[in-house]
Amino acid sequence: MTTSRIEDHYASAAIAGRILAALRAAQGADAPVTPDALAPLDHFHGRGLQATKELVELLAPQPGERILDIGGGIGGPARWIAARFGCHVTSLDLTPEFCRAAEELNAVTGLSDRVLVVEGSALALPFPEGAFDRAYSQNVAMNIADKPRLYAEAFRVLRPGGILALSNYGAGPRGEPYYPAPWAAGPATSFLSTPEETRTEILAAGFELVSFRDKTAEVVPAIQENRRRLEEEGLPTLGLQALMGDRIREFQINVARSAEEGRLAIIEVLARRPD
C-alpha cells in the first residue's frame, strides 16, 4: 500500500477530541483519563485490550527498558505498557493524524515523558542500530508489501539479544478475506502473508524464533461473539467508532466472517536477535 493510500484509509481530523468527548459522555465530565479508561477507544485491534495483554505477556517488558511499537497508531498499547511496566515506549506511525492524536492523549494521561511519538515509516526506522531492548507490532504487516525490509529494520534497531513480538492477520488457506477490512478497502491494498511465508521472512532477516503460533482456532470464538454483538446490538457505547466512524462495524464483521471461513489466519510470533 502506498503512503497516500494508507493515509486515505486511516486518516481523519480531531481524533483525540472525539475520543475524549466519547469517554466523558459515557463516564462523566470528571472521569479520570487513564490508559485503562481509554482502552476501549485507543487499542485499534478487533479484540482490543485483551489482544494487547496477550502480546505483552509474550513481550515481557521490564522496568526501565526501551520498547519500540512499530505502527503504534494513536498510542493506546504504548501508553498502557509504559504505565503498567515502568518502561519507555517509542510509538512510530506513518499517519500524521494518528501521531498528533497520540501526542494529545499522552499529554492528557500524563505520559508524555514516558511515551515518545515519532512519525515515520516502518521500512526506514529513524533510529540507530541497537536502540531498543524490545519491539512489538500489532496488525501492521498487512499494510506492508515489503515484509523482508520490515523485519530487517526491526532486526537492525534491536540490541543483540533483543526481542520482537508480533501479532498479525495472515492469509488463510481458503481465499481472499471479505472487504472492506480494518486495514484495507480491498485486495489491491492488502498484503497478507501465509504463516509459512511469515516464518521464512522472519528467519531470513536474521532472527531466531522463540515461538510461532497460528492462533486462529483459539481466537475465533471471541471473534464470533463480537460479530454476534455487532449484528444484534450494534456498536458499543465506547468503541473504535470514535476513531474510524461507524464503518468499523462492517470492518469487524468482515474480519469475523473471514476468520470463521479460513480466509484469515491470526499469527503470533516471538523472535530474538541473536547475541
C-alpha positions as CSV (number, residue, x, y, z in Angstrom):
1,M,0.0,0.0,0.0
2,T,1.4,3.4,-0.9
3,T,1.8,6.1,1.8
4,S,-1.1,8.1,0.4
5,R,-3.4,5.1,0.3
6,I,-2.5,4.3,3.9
7,E,-3.4,7.8,5.0
8,D,-6.6,7.8,3.0
9,H,-7.8,4.7,4.7
10,Y,-6.9,5.7,8.3
11,A,-6.7,9.5,8.5
12,S,-9.4,11.7,10.0
13,A,-9.3,15.0,11.9
14,A,-9.7,15.8,15.6
15,I,-9.3,12.2,16.7
16,A,-8.2,12.9,20.3
17,G,-11.1,15.4,20.8
18,R,-13.6,12.8,19.6
19,I,-12.2,10.1,21.9
20,L,-12.2,12.3,24.9
21,A,-15.7,13.5,24.2
22,A,-16.9,9.9,23.9
23,L,-15.2,9.0,27.2
24,R,-16.7,11.9,29.0
25,A,-20.2,11.4,27.5
26,A,-20.2,7.8,28.8
27,Q,-18.4,8.3,32.1
28,G,-19.0,11.9,33.1
29,A,-17.1,15.1,32.6
30,D,-14.8,14.5,35.6
31,A,-14.0,10.9,34.7
32,P,-10.2,10.2,35.0
33,V,-8.4,9.9,31.7
34,T,-6.1,6.9,32.2
35,P,-4.7,4.2,29.8
36,D,-7.3,1.7,31.2
37,A,-10.2,4.1,30.8
38,L,-9.2,4.8,27.2
39,A,-8.6,1.2,26.3
40,P,-12.0,0.6,24.6
41,L,-11.2,3.6,22.4
42,D,-7.5,3.5,21.6
43,H,-6.5,-0.2,21.1
44,F,-7.1,-0.5,17.4
45,H,-7.5,-4.2,17.3
46,G,-10.5,-6.4,16.9
47,R,-10.1,-7.8,20.4
48,G,-9.0,-4.6,21.9
49,L,-7.1,-4.6,25.3
50,Q,-7.3,-8.4,25.5
51,A,-5.2,-8.8,22.3
52,T,-2.7,-6.3,23.7
53,K,-2.4,-8.2,27.0
54,E,-1.7,-11.4,25.2
55,L,1.0,-9.8,23.1
56,V,2.5,-8.1,26.2
57,E,2.6,-11.4,28.0
58,L,4.8,-12.7,25.2
59,L,6.9,-9.5,25.0
60,A,7.6,-9.4,28.8
61,P,8.7,-5.8,29.1
62,Q,10.9,-4.9,32.1
63,P,11.1,-1.6,34.1
64,G,13.5,0.9,32.5
65,E,13.7,-0.9,29.1
66,R,13.4,0.9,25.8
67,I,10.5,-0.5,23.8
68,L,9.5,0.2,20.2
69,D,5.9,0.0,18.9
70,I,6.1,-0.4,15.1
71,G,2.9,1.1,13.7
72,G,1.6,2.4,17.1
73,G,-1.5,4.2,15.8
74,I,-2.9,6.5,18.3
75,G,-0.7,5.0,21.0
76,G,-3.1,3.0,23.2
77,P,-0.9,0.0,23.7
78,A,2.2,2.2,24.1
79,R,0.5,4.1,26.9
80,W,-0.8,1.0,28.6
81,I,2.6,-0.7,28.6
82,A,4.5,2.4,29.7
83,A,2.1,2.9,32.6
84,R,1.9,-0.7,33.6
85,F,5.5,-1.8,33.4
86,G,7.5,1.4,34.0
87,C,9.4,1.3,30.7
88,H,9.9,3.9,28.0
89,V,8.0,3.3,24.8
90,T,8.6,4.9,21.4
91,S,5.4,4.7,19.2
92,L,6.2,5.0,15.5
93,D,3.4,5.5,12.9
94,L,3.1,6.7,9.3
95,T,-0.2,8.6,9.6
96,P,0.3,12.2,10.8
97,E,-3.2,12.4,12.3
98,F,-2.6,9.3,14.4
99,C,0.7,10.8,15.7
100,R,-0.9,14.1,16.7
101,A,-3.7,12.2,18.4
102,A,-1.2,10.0,20.3
103,E,0.7,13.1,21.5
104,E,-2.5,14.7,22.8
105,L,-3.6,11.6,24.6
106,N,-0.1,11.1,26.0
107,A,-0.4,14.6,27.5
108,V,-3.8,14.2,29.0
109,T,-2.8,10.9,30.6
110,G,0.4,12.4,32.0
111,L,2.6,10.1,30.0
112,S,4.4,12.4,27.6
113,D,7.7,11.8,29.4
114,R,7.4,8.0,29.0
115,V,5.8,7.6,25.5
116,L,7.6,9.3,22.6
117,V,5.7,9.6,19.3
118,V,7.6,9.5,16.1
119,E,6.1,10.0,12.6
120,G,7.9,7.7,10.2
121,S,8.0,4.5,8.1
122,A,8.4,1.0,9.4
123,L,10.6,0.4,6.3
124,A,13.1,3.1,7.2
125,L,13.1,3.3,11.0
126,P,14.6,6.6,12.1
127,F,16.7,5.1,14.9
128,P,20.3,3.9,15.2
129,E,21.3,0.2,15.3
130,G,20.7,-1.4,18.7
131,A,18.5,1.4,20.0
132,F,15.8,-0.8,21.7
133,D,15.6,-3.7,24.1
134,R,12.3,-5.0,22.7
135,A,9.9,-4.2,19.9
136,Y,6.4,-5.2,19.0
137,S,3.9,-4.7,16.2
138,Q,0.1,-5.4,16.2
139,N,-1.8,-5.8,13.0
140,V,0.5,-3.6,10.9
141,A,2.2,-6.1,8.5
142,M,-1.0,-6.4,6.4
143,N,-0.3,-2.8,5.2
144,I,3.2,-3.6,4.1
145,A,4.2,-5.3,0.9
146,D,7.9,-5.4,1.6
147,K,7.9,-7.6,4.6
148,P,11.6,-8.6,4.3
149,R,12.5,-5.0,4.8
150,L,10.1,-4.6,7.7
151,Y,11.7,-7.4,9.6
152,A,15.2,-6.4,8.6
153,E,14.6,-2.9,10.0
154,A,13.2,-4.3,13.2
155,F,16.3,-6.5,13.5
156,R,18.6,-3.6,13.0
157,V,17.2,-1.4,15.7
158,L,17.2,-4.1,18.4
159,R,20.2,-4.7,20.5
160,P,21.8,-8.1,20.4
161,G,19.6,-10.4,22.4
162,G,16.6,-8.1,21.8
163,I,13.1,-9.4,21.4
164,L,10.5,-8.8,18.7
165,A,6.8,-9.8,19.4
166,L,4.3,-9.8,16.5
167,S,0.5,-10.3,16.3
168,N,-0.8,-10.0,12.7
169,Y,-3.6,-11.2,10.4
170,G,-2.2,-13.5,7.8
171,A,-3.5,-15.2,4.7
172,G,-5.8,-18.2,5.3
173,P,-6.0,-21.2,3.1
174,R,-9.5,-20.5,1.7
175,G,-9.1,-17.4,-0.4
176,E,-9.3,-13.7,0.0
177,P,-10.9,-12.2,3.1
178,Y,-14.0,-10.2,2.9
179,Y,-13.6,-6.5,2.3
180,P,-13.6,-3.7,3.4
181,A,-11.4,-4.7,6.4
182,P,-9.9,-2.6,9.2
183,W,-6.6,-2.4,7.2
184,A,-7.8,-2.2,3.6
185,A,-10.7,-1.3,1.4
186,G,-10.0,-4.1,-1.0
187,P,-7.4,-6.7,-2.1
188,A,-5.3,-4.2,-4.1
189,T,-4.2,-2.6,-0.9
190,S,-4.0,-5.7,1.3
191,F,-0.7,-7.6,1.8
192,L,-1.3,-10.8,3.7
193,S,1.4,-13.5,4.1
194,T,0.7,-17.1,4.9
195,P,2.0,-18.4,8.3
196,E,4.8,-20.2,6.4
197,E,5.8,-17.1,4.4
198,T,5.9,-15.2,7.7
199,R,8.1,-17.7,9.3
200,T,10.5,-17.8,6.3
201,E,10.7,-14.0,6.1
202,I,11.4,-13.5,9.8
203,L,14.2,-16.1,9.8
204,A,15.7,-14.6,6.6
205,A,16.0,-11.3,8.5
206,G,18.4,-13.0,11.0
207,F,16.0,-13.6,13.9
208,E,15.8,-16.8,15.9
209,L,12.3,-18.0,16.5
210,V,11.4,-18.4,20.2
211,S,7.8,-19.2,19.4
212,F,5.5,-19.2,16.4
213,R,1.8,-19.9,16.7
214,D,-1.2,-19.9,14.4
215,K,-3.8,-18.7,17.0
216,T,-6.8,-18.7,14.6
217,A,-8.7,-21.6,16.2
218,E,-8.1,-20.2,19.7
219,V,-9.3,-16.7,18.8
220,V,-12.3,-17.5,16.5
221,P,-14.8,-18.0,19.4
222,A,-14.2,-14.5,20.7
223,I,-14.3,-13.0,17.2
224,Q,-17.6,-14.8,16.6
225,E,-19.1,-13.4,19.8
226,N,-18.0,-9.9,18.8
227,R,-19.7,-10.4,15.5
228,R,-22.9,-11.6,17.2
229,R,-23.0,-8.5,19.4
230,L,-22.4,-6.2,16.5
231,E,-25.1,-7.7,14.4
232,E,-27.7,-8.0,17.2
233,E,-26.9,-5.0,19.4
234,G,-24.9,-2.6,17.2
235,L,-21.8,-0.7,18.2
236,P,-20.9,-0.4,21.9
237,T,-21.2,2.9,23.7
238,L,-17.4,3.1,23.9
239,G,-15.7,1.7,20.9
240,L,-13.5,2.2,17.9
241,Q,-16.1,4.2,16.1
242,A,-14.7,7.2,17.8
243,L,-11.5,6.6,15.8
244,M,-12.8,5.1,12.5
245,G,-16.5,6.0,12.4
246,D,-19.5,3.7,12.1
247,R,-17.8,1.8,9.3
248,I,-15.8,-0.1,11.9
249,R,-18.9,-2.3,12.4
250,E,-18.7,-3.6,8.9
251,F,-14.9,-4.0,9.1
252,Q,-15.1,-6.2,12.2
253,I,-18.0,-8.3,10.9
254,N,-16.0,-9.0,7.8
255,V,-12.9,-10.0,9.9
256,A,-15.1,-12.4,11.8
257,R,-16.6,-13.9,8.7
258,S,-13.1,-14.3,7.1
259,A,-11.6,-15.9,10.2
260,E,-14.6,-18.3,10.6
261,E,-14.3,-19.4,6.9
262,G,-10.5,-19.9,6.9
263,R,-9.8,-16.7,4.9
264,L,-7.7,-15.2,7.6
265,A,-5.0,-16.6,9.9
266,I,-4.1,-15.0,13.2
267,I,-0.3,-15.3,13.7
268,E,1.6,-14.7,16.9
269,V,5.4,-14.6,16.9
270,L,8.2,-14.2,19.4
271,A,11.6,-13.7,17.8
272,R,15.1,-12.8,19.1
273,R,18.1,-11.1,17.6
274,P,21.0,-13.4,18.4
275,D,23.7,-12.2,20.7
